[in-house]
Amino acid sequence: MAWTPAYRSLYESGELGDRAVRLEAMLAACTICPHVCGNNRIAGDIARCHSAWLPIVSSYCRHFGEEPALTGTHGVGNIFFGNCTMRCVYCQNFEISTQWKTEQANTVSIERLAEIMLELQAEGAHAIGLVSPTHFAPQIVRALVLAAARGLMLPLIYNTNAYDSVDVLRLLDGIVDIYLPDLKYAENDLGYRYSKVRSYAEVSHAAVREMHRQVGSTVTTDEHGLVRRGLIIRHLVLPNDIASSKEQLLWIRDALGNQVTLSIMAQYYPAHRAAQTELLDRVIRLGEYERVLDVLHECGFENGWIQDFESGTSYRPDFSNRAEPFGDASASAVSAPAAHNFQRE
Ligand code: SF4
């Protein structure tokens, strides 16, 4: 029998609509993310994430640079949401995450967001990739109700900075098929210094635990080897060990076990304001990356991907070209940063 995403049964039972209502209610005194601003976004207030009621879609396209078992041959249908709940000085998507005044021009209706999901399905994407979805979680679920009614059958990938509310994640249980959190800092003071968020370690760890509770350690793939359900934890290695990579890997092993799927990323480069930021103003060194990979193997992790070390010089999105921020889609399958499965060489 053909695989179907979990949200289809929630849609058929009416539960998906009920979840949308419960999530939307949280916007009235916004508690959608751990900043808990309390602003009435339904009335048009904008707070820390510079986002009110309607979603902002800065770009959407099929993207061929995700992990191989997500990308497949037809790519992930990524929807890049404007603005963000974090303020990373090195943000590689800073053109859409920080330019909140210009991003207002990319406000779309809920109906349009649903159409975008269906367009990406019609183009042949293997999944819908929700990139920086946190601050628009209610609007996404509302759009999903519309898209499901019109035949959306693709799994949803929740591609997040992991600064997520557990309460919101619980309402996404059975809606999100694939969680793709980028676990950043293990030390709170570094999270505040470089991304202006408080308690990043505790907040992100609680969020990832909840994601794991929902989908478990085992990643489900289809007959083509494409991921259809599960948790993939990304970790971007930062220069001068600002991401506390060893501590993060030890936490994952101890909290979730070493059978979870990881994606270790080397693509850091000093984007946005990082070139003027001490300790972040360079790409990572080979020795730094190799130390992280040594810990990875010492911990016994076996599932996932390791990005090629050279990725820091090849992965440079350009959102001044909103239609193709990663270059020509037909060429990006070969220009995307390469990754290979965990293997001790
Ligand atoms: S989603 Fe935005 S408005 Fe709501 S709590 Fe987070 S930062 Fe504040």
Residues whose N, C-alpha, C, O or C-beta is under 5 A from the ligand:
A	BS01	SF4	C30 T31 I32 C33 H35 V36 C37 A47 R48 C49 T85 H135
